[in-house]
Amino acid sequence: MPGEPSSQEACGHPRVVCLGETMVMFAPPGQERIELSTRFQSYLGGAESNVAIGLERMGVHAGWIGKLAANALGHRLVNEMRSHGVDTCAVVWTGQGRVGTFFFEFAVPPRPQVTIYDRAGSAATTLTTAELNWDYIERAEWLHLTGITPALSDTCRTTVLEVARRAKTAGLKVCLDVNYRKLMWTREAARTTLRELLPFVDMLIATEADARMLTGRQLEPKDALRALRDEGELSAVVITLRERGSAGYDGGSFFTAPGHEAVVVNRLGAGDAFAAGLLYGMIGGSLPDGLRYANAMAALKLTIPENIPLVNKAEVERLVAGDSIDLVR
């Protein structure tokens, strides 16, 4: 379609391909109320694109695939991803539908943060496997998915299951971040769909609440890791433990990595930074390495106002090494 940002973009060879919906987030400044604010700032809002950006900033080439309306909002999202080096040549463009949006109200305790989704009927909800560039996907080493995408529509549910199956058959490693969103689907629907996905997943990322949802039980982290691994015979299962760090299990050994103290500026995107750090560590090393990089990237992201993980590799390495980063001269 004329005017598409990808029309002159040559496809690269990303090591990780991330697939999902990216939206435009609108938020009033500071901690203002949505209902009273006359000003809104726009942000890129997408779990999978956050992971791709985080990987690029760590030096791992990543691509993002989604379906976008070929209008100014779609162009805005792709241009921002490309500014960080993310490969967007396989984005599916359409003249139908819309770009999903949502509104977010930042707040400090005891007032809760508020999300208002306005994504119904977005182009992303109509993405099918037939629209995907499979040659591009199958050249990658990893495919990163989240539990958000199959919650978007019946079409997306079918697409994600087929993408995971086909990627696994092609020899890719599949990473799935559960990323359960109660505003999007019920626990029962999520559990059913995600369990269907697990046979095609190599590495699963879950919060403690996600683990309870998937297993249907309240378990200690070690027991939850074992139970989740047995669900799909995964190569690795990781559970985030907030300020306590994270834990992982590869079927033979359990690993833990401590968290880092952080002054929280914005929690949005911290889980995506964690996933990017985990993939980075796994690609270059091992599951224990992945946990250490994941915790460092998540902690640094908490200090950043934007939703995307605008971290520097040097500061991540310093934090992983345990060096002080109070002052850099």
N, C-alpha and C positions, 0 to 999 in steps of 0.2 A: 504494500500500500504506500503511495507517495507520502513522503514526509516522516516515515518511520525512522527513529533514531538508529535502528539496527540495519537500515538499508545499505549503508556503506561500511558496516563493521564486519571485519573478517573474523571468522571463528578461530579461537585459540584452542589449546588443549588443557583445560583445567584439570587439576588432580581431584577436585571435589566439585560435584554439581549439587546445588541446593534447589529444591523445587517446592513452590508454594505461592501463596498470595501475598503481595505487598500492597499496602494501602497508604493513603495520605491521612496523617493524624493532625487534627487541629486542637490546639490547647491555648487557653488564655494565659497571659503572663503571670509569673509567680504562682501564688496560690489563690488567684481570683476565682470566683464562682462562674460557671458557664452561663448560668441564667442572667447574670448581671454584666458580664464582660462585653465590651464593644470592640475588643481587639483579640485576634487569634493568630498564633504562629503556626506554620505548617511544618510537619516533620515526616520523614520516611518511617513507615510503620509496618514491619514485616519480620517475623522470626527468622525465616530462612534467608532473607537478604541480609539480615544482621549477621548471621553466621558467615555468609560469604564475605562480607566486608571485614569481619574480624580475622578471617583466614588470610585475606589479602594483606592486611596490615601486619601480619606475622610472616609474610613472605611466601605463603602457599597460594598458588593461583586457583581461583574458584570461579565458578559460573553460577548464575541464577537463572532459573526458568520459571516463568509464570505467564498468565494470559492477561493482557492489558488492552483497554480501549485506546485506540490511536488518537488521543487528544492531548491537550496541554498537561493534564494531570498525569497521564501515562508517561509522557515525555519527561516530565519533571522527575518522576521516580527513577526511570532508567538513567537519566543524565547524572543523578546523584550517585547511583551505584557505580556507573562507569568512572566517575571522578575518583573513586577509590581503587580502580583497577579491576573491578569485577567484570567478567565476561558476560555480556547480555545478548550475544548474537543469536541465541536460540529462543529468545522471548517470542511468544505467540501474540501477534497483533490482530486486532479485530475492529471493524467499524460498528459492531453491535455492542450493546450493554454499556457498562459504566465502570469507572475505577472505584473500588470500595473506599469508603472513608470512615473515620471514627473520631469522636471527640473525647478528650481526656482532661479531667480536672485534677491537677496536682493538689495535694493536701498534706498536712502534717497531723500526727495523732493529737487528739482522738478522732478528728474528722477523717473519714475514709476517702481514698482516691476513688474517682468515679469514671467509668468507661461507658460511652454511649455509641453503639455500633450503628453505622448506616451503610451496610455492605450488601443488603439483599439485592439479588439480580446482577451482581457485579460480573464482569467478564470472566473473572477467575472461577466462578462457580460452574462454568460451562466447559472447562478444559477437558479434552479427551486425549487418550493415548495416540490416536491417529494424527493429532496435530503436533506431536513432539518430534524433534530431530533425534532419532535413535542413534545414528552414527556418532553424533556429538556426545550423547550420554554415555554410550558404550566405550568411548575412549578414556573416560575418567576412571579413577581408582575407587572413589567413594561416592555414594549417593546419600545426601542428607534430606530426611523428611521429618515432619512433625505431625502430631495428632490433630493439629488445627485443620489441615487441608481436608482430610476425609469428613470433617464435621461441616464443611461448607455446603455440600449438596450430595444427593445420591450419585450424581455424575462424578463428583470429585472422589467420593468413596470408591467407586469402581475404578477410577483412574489410578488412584494411589495404590490400590491392591495390585493392579496390573503392572504398574511401573516398578513396584518393589519386586514382584515375581520375575519380571523380565530382566531387571538389573542383576538380580541374584543369579539368574541363569547365565547371563553374559559374563559373570565373574567379578562384578563389582561387589564391594563391601557396602552394606546398607546400614546407615545409622538412623535410628528413630528416636526423637525426643518426644516423649508422651505429651507434654505441654497441654494438659487437660484444661479446657475452658468451660466452666459450668454454664455460662451464658449462651453457649453454642449448641450443646447437646447434653443429654442425660448421662449419668454415670453408667447406666445399663447399656445404652447405645454405644458409648465410648468403649466399654469393656469388650463388648461383642466384636466390634470392628477391629480394635487393636489386637485382640487375640488372633483374629484372622491374619493379621499382618506379621505376627511374630515369627512364623516359620521362614520368612524371607529376610529377617533382620539379623545382622551380625552384632551390632552394638546398640543397647537400649539405654536411654537416659530417662530417669524419673525422679521426681521429688518424693518425699515420704508420703505425701497425700496421694500422689499418682500411684505409688506402690500399693497403698490401701485400696484404691479404686480398682486396680487391675487384679489384685489377688482376692479382694473381698474380705481381707483379714487385717487386723492390727498386729503387725509383726515388728520385732526388733530389726534394725538395718541388716544385720548379717543373715537373718532368716528370710527377710524380704528379698535380698539379693539372690539367695539360693532358690527361693520359690519362683522368682521371675525368670531366672536362667533355665529352670526346669520346664517352664511354660513353652519355650521355643528352642531350647538347646542352643542358646546364643553363645557367641564367642566371648562377649563381655557385657556385663550389666553394671550400670553406675547409678548410685543414688546420691542426690545432693542433700546436704545436712545443714544448710544455711550457715550460720557463724561457726558451726563445728567442722566445716569443711566438706568432705565427700568420701564415699566408700565405693569400692569396685570389686567385682568377682569375675574371674575368668574360667570358672569351672574347676579350677584346681587350687587356687590361692585367693585369699581375701587381702585387699589393700585399702589403706586409708591415707588421707592427706589432710593436714590441718588447714583451717581457714585463716583469713587475715583480717585484722581489725580495719574497718573502713568507716569513714564519715559518709553517710548516705545522702547523696544529692538527688539521685533519680534511680529507682529500682528497675524501671522498664528496660528490658534488654539484657539484664544481668544473666539470666538463664541462657540467652543466646550467646553471650560472651563465653560462658562456661562451656557450651557445646563447641564453640570454635577452638577454645584452648584444649579441650579434650581431643578433638580431631587432630590438632597440630601436634600434640604430644604423642598420639598414637601413630601418626604418619612417620614421625622422626625417631620414635623410640618404642615405648611400651605403655601398658596401662598405668603403672605408677607414675610415669612421666606425664601421661595425659591428665591424671588427677591433679598433679602439681600445677601444670600450666592452666588447667581449667579454673582452679581456685584463684590463681593470681589474676587471670583475665576478668573473672567475675567481680573480684574485689575492686579492681581498678575501674571497671565500668560503673560501679555504684557511685563513684566520685564524679562522674561525667554528666553534665546536664542533658545532652542529647541521648536519644534512644539507641543509637548505633555505638558499637564499641570502638571509640576513637582512641585506642591504646597505641603505644609505641612498643616495638619489639624490645628495645633496650630496657624500658622500665618493667616490662613483664619478666625479662631475664633476671633483672636485679631482685625483683620480689621473689621469684622462684629460688634464687640463690640465697635469700635471707639477708641481703644487703640493705642498709638503710637508704631510703630514697626521700628523706625529708627535705634535702637541699641538693640540687645538682648544679655544679659550677664547671 
